[in-house]
Amino acid sequence: MVKATFTGERRMKDLTINPEAIDPDDPDMLSDFVLAAVNDALEKVDKATEETMGKYTKGLPGMLLTRLR
């Protein structure tokens, strides 16, 4: 019903609301849809960032500890 699109920098670039999601008798429902869409999109950004950065930081903490000793 609601789709939020974010950049990798966590900035919203689009918000699409299906007209069927707009119920004048229940504005809280639309609010819930928007919150769910935004949270879902941010979670996807975080997951994609973690997957991308994971290949560059894999093993890094252990390697640092070894070098510090």
C-alpha positions in Angstrom: 0.0 0.0 0.0 2.9 2.3 0.8 6.4 2.1 -0.7 9.4 4.1 0.6 12.6 4.3 -1.4 15.9 5.3 0.2 19.4 5.9 -1.1 22.4 4.1 0.4 23.0 7.2 2.5 19.7 6.6 4.2 17.9 9.5 2.6 14.4 9.1 1.4 14.0 9.8 -2.3 10.5 8.6 -2.9 7.3 7.8 -1.1 4.5 6.2 -3.1 1.0 5.8 -1.5 -1.6 3.7 -3.1 -4.9 5.7 -3.2 -6.6 2.6 -1.6 -4.5 3.2 1.5 -6.2 6.5 2.1 -9.2 6.0 4.3 -10.5 9.4 5.7 -12.2 7.5 8.5 -9.0 5.8 9.6 -5.9 8.2 9.2 -4.0 6.1 11.7 -4.0 3.2 9.3 -2.2 5.3 6.7 0.3 6.4 9.3 1.0 2.8 10.2 1.5 1.9 6.5 4.0 4.8 6.1 5.9 3.8 9.3 6.1 0.2 8.2 7.3 1.1 4.7 10.0 3.5 6.0 11.2 1.1 8.6 11.3 -1.8 6.1 13.2 0.3 3.6 15.8 1.4 6.2 16.3 -2.2 7.3 17.0 -3.1 3.7 19.5 -0.3 3.4 21.2 -1.4 6.6 21.3 -5.1 5.4 22.7 -4.1 2.0 25.3 -1.9 3.6 26.3 -4.7 6.0 26.6 -7.2 3.2 28.7 -4.8 1.1 31.0 -3.7 3.9 31.3 -7.2 5.4 33.5 -8.3 2.5 35.9 -5.5 3.3 35.9 -5.7 7.1 35.8 -9.5 7.4 38.4 -10.6 9.9 39.5 -7.1 10.6 39.0 -7.1 14.4 41.1 -10.2 14.9 43.7 -9.0 12.6 44.0 -5.7 14.5 44.4 -7.5 17.8 47.1 -9.7 16.4 49.0 -6.7 15.2 48.7 -4.9 18.5 50.2 -7.7 20.5 
